[in-house]
C-alpha cells in the first residue's frame, strides 16, 4: 500500500468516526429534548382596538 493510499484510508476512517459520533449525538439530543414540553402557543389578539396618537409636540 502506498503512502497516498494509507493517507486516504486514514482520512476515510476519521470521516466515518465523525459521522458515527455526530449521529449518536443527534439521537441523544432527540431523546433529551423530546421529553421537554414546549409552552403552548400564545393566544390570538383581537383586532379592532383603538390606535393612540403619537403627538410629540404637546
VOBA-1610 file (N, C-alpha, C; in pm, whole numbers, padded with zeros to 5 digits, always signed):
BEGIN
Unk+00085-00118+00000Unk+00000+00000+00000Unk+00090+00124+00000Unk+00059+00216-00087Unk+00143+00335-00097Unk+00107+00434+00014Unk+00190+00531+00028Unk+00166+00634+00130Unk+00035+00708+00103Unk+00007+00738-00022Unk-00117+00808-00057Unk-00239+00724-00019Unk-00234+00594-00043Unk-00346+00507-00007Unk-00365+00501+00144Unk-00255+00499+00219Unk-00265+00500+00365Unk-00330+00629+00415Unk-00289+00740+00356Unk-00346+00869+00397Unk-00495+00872+00366Unk-00533+00822+00250Unk-00675+00819+00213Unk-00753+00730+00307Unk-00699+00614+00340Unk-00767+00522+00432Unk-00784+00585+00570Unk-00681+00652+00619Unk-00692+00717+00750Unk-00795+00830+00746Unk-00797+00906+00637Unk-00895+01015+00625Unk-01036+00959+00621Unk-01058+00851+00548Unk-01190+00790+00542Unk-01233+00736+00679Unk-01137+00683+00756Unk-01167+00634+00891Unk-01208+00749+00982Unk-01140+00862+00969Unk-01174+00979+01050Unk-01314+01029+01014Unk-01345+01033+00886Unk-01478+01078+00841Unk-01585+00984+00894Unk-01563+00854+00887Unk-01660+00756+00936Unk-01680+00769+01086Unk-01573+00786+01161Unk-01584+00802+01306Unk-01658+00930+01341Unk-01633+01035+01267Unk-01701+01162+01291Unk-01850+01149+01264Unk-01886+01079+01157Unk-02027+01059+01125Unk-02098+00979+01234Unk-02033+00873+01283Unk-02092+00792+01389Unk-02113+00875+01515Unk-02013+00955+01549Unk-02024+01039+01668Unk-02135+01143+01654Unk-02145+01204+01534Unk-02249+01304+01510Unk-02388+01241+01517Unk-02406+01123+01457Unk-02537+01056+01461Unk-02574+01015+01603Unk-02475+00969+01680Unk-02502+00931+01819Unk-02542+01054+01900Unk-02476+01167+01877Unk-02510+01290+01948Unk-02649+01341+01908Unk-02683+01330+01780Unk-02818+01369+01735Unk-02925+01286+01805Unk-02902+01157+01814Unk-03000+01070+01880Unk-03013+01104+02027Unk-02900+01132+02091Unk-02904+01169+02234Unk-02982+01298+02253Unk-02958+01398+02167Unk-03032+01525+02176Unk-03181+01503+02152Unk-03214+01417+02054Unk-03354+01390+02023Unk-03424+01328+02144Unk-03355+01240+02215Unk-03414+01178+02333Unk-03429+01277+02447Unk-03329+01360+02468Unk-03334+01456+02579Unk-03437+01564+02552Unk-03429+01628+02435Unk-03517+01741+02408Unk-03656+01697+02367Unk-03674+01571+02334Unk-03807+01521+02304Unk-03894+01514+02429Unk-03830+01503+02544Unk-03905+01496+02671Unk-03943+01634+02723Unk-03878+01738+02672Unk-03907+01873+02720Unk-04037+01919+02657Unk-04132+01957+02740Unk-04261+02001+02688Unk-04253+02148+02650Unk-04293+02177+02529Unk-04290+02314+02483Unk-04410+02390+02537Unk-04396+02521+02551Unk-04507+02603+02600Unk-04616+02610+02495Unk-04741+02623+02537Unk-04849+02632+02439Unk-04839+02763+02360Unk-04899+02769+02243Unk-04891+02891+02163Unk-04962+03007+02232Unk-04918+03127+02202Unk-04980+03246+02260Unk-05120+03265+02205Unk-05210+03323+02284Unk-05346+03344+02234Unk-05347+03448+02121Unk-05444+03436+02034Unk-05458+03528+01922Unk-05516+03659+01973Unk-05454+03769+01936Unk-05503+03900+01979Unk-05618+03942+01890Unk-05718+04005+01951Unk-05834+04051+01876Unk-05800+04180+01804Unk-05850+04194+01685Unk-05832+04317+01607Unk-05943+04414+01642Unk-05924+04540+01607Unk-06029+04638+01626Unk-06007+04733+01743Unk-05888+04732+01801Unk-05862+04824+01911Unk-05838+04965+01860Unk-05836+05059+01951Unk-05815+05200+01913Unk-05665+05226+01908Unk-05621+05298+01806Unk-05480+05334+01792Unk-05458+05468+01860Unk-05362+05476+01947Unk-05333+05600+02019Unk-05250+05691+01928Unk-05273+05821+01943Unk-05196+05915+01862Unk-05056+05930+01922Unk-04964+05964+01838Unk-04827+05980+01880Unk-04789+06128+01861Unk-04858+06214+01932Unk-04836+06357+01922Unk-04724+06393+02018Unk-04605+06422+01964Unk-04489+06450+02049Unk-04471+06600+02075Unk-04556+06687+02013Unk-04540+06831+02028Unk-04608+06887+02153Unk-04685+06810+02223Unk-04759+06866+02337Unk-04685+06860+02466
//
